[in-house]
Amino acid sequence: MMLLIDKYAYLNKLAFVHPLEKMIFSLGLLLFTLIMRDERLSLITFFVMSAFIIWGAKIPLNYYAKLLLLPGFFLFTSLLSIIISIAPAAQTLPAHMGAFTYMNWTIFIGRASIATAQQLFFIVLGSISCLYFLILTTSVQGICYVLRQWRLPTLLVELVELTYRFIFIFLDSMQKIHLAQQARLGYHSPMQWLRSGSMLIAALFIEMFQRSRELNHAMQARGGESVYWHETGAYSKKNWLGITAIFLFLIVYGGYFS
């Protein structure tokens, strides 16, 4: 899944667009969704970003749907904790749709809780689409380039780059070790599974430590400086006009219906 995200970030149809334009567009809509906290605006944001992802960047619909299911479990558990409330049986319940009393406690679904959960669902849906647009259309080098242009601390940007790089090194090493263990029937029984799993974790820790030390030596050999990616593309006046038009529409729409 992670490898496909990185692949689409480089090979999508919007990869040629300047990363600053994509970050302004996605993060601007994300902040707008979080600030306004309006269900209609969140739903419009979701459809707009999904349209750019599917038809603009040409990301396959089935893959995008799978990505949307990833945070679904966490969202579902969060909504359940909001909808379902527990109170003492002797306490007067607020407006609710259903209640169940067991011993000295009452489990109920409040109308205010349903309204809160509904608002949260649409806000999260719009926010997720904004973040997916960014990571599916912009490489991490492009994102870090923009972060440097925004004068964020160099240490923070380098940590982002190194962490992202080591994710793929970690996955590659884990797959190789796991394949070697499977070839030796390392997972044919529960006890063998526990033993192989512990050995896998220990081997990964040692290899990551060695890889990080080698990377540190390589950076010191260059005088402690990293090789930065530089953007060579130009800004598009058409893209900036489109971004401005979308923001103005949402602002006017939100101000009219709020």
URVENHU-V806410 format. One line per field, one symbol per residue. ss: DSSP state (H for helix, E for strand, - for the rest). burial: + if it has 9 or more other C-alpha atoms within 8 Angstrom, else -. A space follows every 50 residues. Layout:
ss->???
burial->???
This chain:
ss->-HHHHHHHHHH-------HHHHHHHHHHHHHHHHHH--HHHHHHHHHHHH HHHHHH----HHHHHHHHHH-HHHHHHHHHHHHEEEEE-------EEEEE EE--EEEEEEHHHHHHHHHHHHHHHHHHHHHHHHHHH--HHHHHHHHHH- ---HHHHHHHHHHHHHHHHHHHHHHHHHHHHHH------HHHHHHHHHHH HHHHHHHHHHHHHHHHHHHHH---------------HHHHHHHHHHHHHH HHHHHHH-
burial->----++-+++-++-+-+++-+++-++++++--++--+++-++++++--++ ++++-++++----+---+------+---+--++++-+-+------+--+- +---+++++++-++-++-+++++-+++++++-++++++++-+++++++-- -+----+--++--+---+-+--++--++--++---++----++--+---+ ---+---+----------++-------------------+--+---+--+ ---+----
